[in-house]
Amino acid sequence: MESWQDDINASDPGSKCFNGAGKDPSFLCFHPNEAKVDHAQAQVNFKSIEAYRIRSDEAKYFYHIIGKGKTESRERDEQEKDRISQLPGEPNDVSFSHFSGYITVNESAGRALFYWLTESPTSQHPESKPLVLWLNGGPGCSSLAYGAAEELGPFRINPDGKTLYHNPYAWNKLANLLFLESPAGVGFSYSNTTSDLYTVGDQRTAEDAYVFLVKWLERFPQYKHREFYIAGESYAGHYVPQLSQIVNRKRNPAINFKGFIVGNAVIDDYHDFVGLFEYWWSHGLISDLTYHNLRITCEFVSSEHPSPECSKAMEAADKEQGNIDPYSIYTITCKQEAEALRSRFLRVRHPWMWRAYDPCTERYSGVYFNSPEVQKAMHANTTGLAYPWKTCSDVVGEKWTDSPISMLPIYKELIAAGLRIWVFSGDTDSVVPVTGTRYSIRALKLPPVSKWYPWYDNGQVGGWCQVYKGLTLVTIHGAGHEDQSFSSLALLAQKPSGSVFCELSYANDVAVSSSDDGKEQKMKDKIISLPGQPPQLNFSQFSGYVTVDSSAGRALFYWLTEAPRPSGTKPLVLWLNGGPGCSSIAYGASEEVGPFRVNPDGKTLHLNLYAWNKVANLLFLDSPGGVGFSYTNTSSDELTVGDKRTGEDAYRFLVRWMERFPEYKERPFYIAGESYAGHYIPELAQLIVNRNKGNKKPIINLQGILMGNPLVDDYNDNKGMHEYWWNHGLISDESYVELTKWCLNDSILFPKPKCNNALNQAFSEFGDIDPYNINRPACTKDSSSNEWRQAWRYRGNDECVVGYTRKYMNDPNVHKSFHARLNRTSWTPCSRVIRKNWKDSPKSMLPILKELLQSHLRIWIFSGDSDGVLPLSGTRHSINAMKLKTSKRWYPWYHAHGLVGGWSQVYEGGLLTYATVRAAGHEVPLSQPRLALFLFTHFLANHTLPSSSS
């Protein structure tokens, strides 16, 4: 260990190291001017001997060096001891793992917190799901009693108090749920220091919760670095942001904190009071006089310590409300315990300090969790508590000490930190009503991103929503203080980009929710018949929208053309065109690999004899938002989009699309495309591969990528382009010299002025040819002058064909059949605005391609050898730059008629194949459809192209 210590001191002379404590050899190292070292964070143990530099609040540094010893095996043993083998009365078909037990948060006081972890079902791949910590409020109420047993947990308790049944809307369908009974003295959590129960408040609760979280991750190291969220309701409107603030400030590398979500949350005393009284009055629950008295006596006092006058006005309001359930004003109360509910409501200082949605349900949990068999199965009450388990602790709730009057300063801090924050309210809750929450959020003075709008669940209004910069507010229609309906599950969804929360839709957008809703939306997306299509088709087709960013109102349009029935054995292939800014519907679907071609009349269709859906299910995507039929309700999106957002939106689209089409989950999946999709495809593939890591059965079962005439590397593509032009006699010696001088190291997408001048001179020397296919005549009708100058700017292989497509796609009857909406005056095959304002465009995809090869992903690249825009010479230079090992040298390949179809070379044991397609232009399937289908079929089968004519 001395050598490790010496290494650290040598690398950072300002550090001092001291022997650490514990069973493993360790050192704690920190700068001598560090006034205080966070002991809890310093105890984060790592599995191997490494140094970690962590920033503290004072921007000083400490290291924790820990040697591999007995810690890892000890942690695993403790984890297994906490595993629940079976709960009394649980259903027979439990498909998930769950654990429960204690974490000591303060050794000297003997304070230990009880948790219950319910992982996602095995079939849902829990290792790929985020971790969500759920906290109930009170203060003093149990998260087992309410969050786990009544709301979002996997089980509900039957009236017999002995048996359980499945919650069909359990949130662990989408995330791994960690329920925590907090603070000590609540539920099964305990303290050996009696005074702890009389002195606890917000600060200690948050600090203990953080210590719990750090130590719990040591017991469950598989959740380190996993996406992590904090959720809760009611007085957890304090707990959640306070714990979030600590987590955000500590910067513990093991806690990959993304954001929080709170429901009917206590946020700000003043605004909660104003909204509370207004809600009571506006819903006819109190008189004018009482409303007046409440406004005068309560609005400017502390909710924790109200004045006698305020308490008197509250009692008057309670009497006027009668025997209703204040937590859900339209719900029938449980008669057996209604009086207990009212007395509790009166006894406490404020109604949100006690949750009591359904006292009958409360009684069921009281019976169940006090069962000795249940406690044994859950490893609970191991110290023999002197009191029974209760849903809420009277002592903790009544003796609560510190309670800040507002959480708004913390909200501002966390919004500035870039965390995702969602606040939702059941609109029939009169305890912490939506009015108070709206006033609190208004006080933050956040810029709105969207207007207030209704969101939909299964075709019905699920509530309303407004998106602000840094925060989303959602109401749930017909829900009380605890929303137990399906709509609460609709607030939780898995996002491949890593986010965990809901997808809410505008009235005309797609609602993403349950599989049942997905099936219904799928049927709505089914195309019955396209105008002018041939009769008696033997395949199904669907089209519609998937919202990828509800706050911006961004939705991507797709067209799925399935393989001829039965299609269930065929893979799924996503096709992307480039531009950037060009439509896959316009080119890939309508001109190249789709099942139809548009006739010259622009009104009717004919079958493509070499459509790729003969061997695969084809999914065409208009991407990014603003291209083709895809749209965004935020106009600035089209001015700020680039590679990164395009990739993230496409990934989000795929995940949500597969919820609508679950039959394609785990199906072999490929990505194909051309031109600037030479960026889109590897970038999207990289996202999928990275997010599939550790997942043995990924939902997106990516098997390979296929790219035609792709833009891969600016330097090599520039070099090959100039060589191709000169070698094919298209430009002069002088132009070649100028291009080599000014353009070789320039950006292809945005050339500098001197390079642009050299390009213009070269273009003038080309003459009236089609640069996308130099060996075929250009269409002189409806030509687009110099739009062809760079393929990735505007695609123009055959403007005659594009003209047919343009006319067809602007037919309102086509829009109706496609379920498409048009946000512009007319549909265009490419967006000039998006292309002109494209932001990020990395100069090279070669590092990503190398990474994908290391992941053993199959990569095929092909080039039409008559393309003068992204010619084969540039692609060959790019492949050579990767210095790959050749498996099969350059050879001619033959198609079914015994003729040379092109040439090919195979690398890295067959992982990468490069092929040229003879006499094909930029859009290979347009100019050589038979050869393109032949090549595609071999790619799917992972067969090398034939090297003989036999």
Secondary structure, DSSP 8 states (H G I E B T S, - for coil): -HHHHHHHHHH-TT-EEEE--SSS-EEEEE-TT-----HHHHT---SSS----EE-TTS-EEEEEE-SSSHHHHHHHHHHHTB----TT--TT--S-EEEEEEEEETTTTEEEEEEEE---GGG-GGGS-EEEEE--TTTB-TIIIIIIIISSSEEE-TTSS-EEE-TT-GGGTSEEEEEE-STTSTT-EESSTTHHHH--HHHHHHHHHHHHHHHHHH-GGGTTSEEEEEEETTHHHHHHHHHHHHHHHT-TT-EEEEEEEES---BHHHHHHHHHHHHHHTT-S-HHHHHHHHHHHTTS-SSS--HHHHHHHHHHHHHH-S--TTSTTS---GGGHHHHHHHHHHSSSGGGS--S-HHHHHHHHHHHT-HHHHHHTT--TT--SS---SB-HHHHHT-----SB-HHHHHHHHHTT-EEEEEEETT-SSS-HHHHHHHHHHTT--BSS--EEEEETTEEEEEEEEETTEEEEEETT--SS--SHHHHHTB---TTS--B-----TTS-----HHHHHHHHHHHB----TT--SS-SS-EEEEEEEEETTTTEEEEEEEE--SS--TTS-EEEEE--TTTB-TIIIIIIIISSSEEE-TTSS-EEE-TT-GGGTSEEEEEE-STTSTT-EES-TTHHHH--HHHHHHHHHHHHHHHHHHSGGGTTSEEEEEEEETHHHHHHHHHHHHHHHHTT-SS-SSEEEEEEEEEE--BHHHHHHHHHHHHHHTT-S-HHHHHHHHHHHTTS-SSS--HHHHHHHHHHHHHH-S--TTSTTS----TT--TTGGGSTTT---TTHHHHHHHHHHHT-HHHHHHHT---SSSS--SB-HHHHHT-----SB-HHHHHHHHHTT-EEEEEEETT-SSS-HHHHHHHHHHT---EEEEEEEEE-TTSSEEEEEEEEGGGTEEEEEETT--SSHHHH-HHHHHHHHHHHHHT----SS--
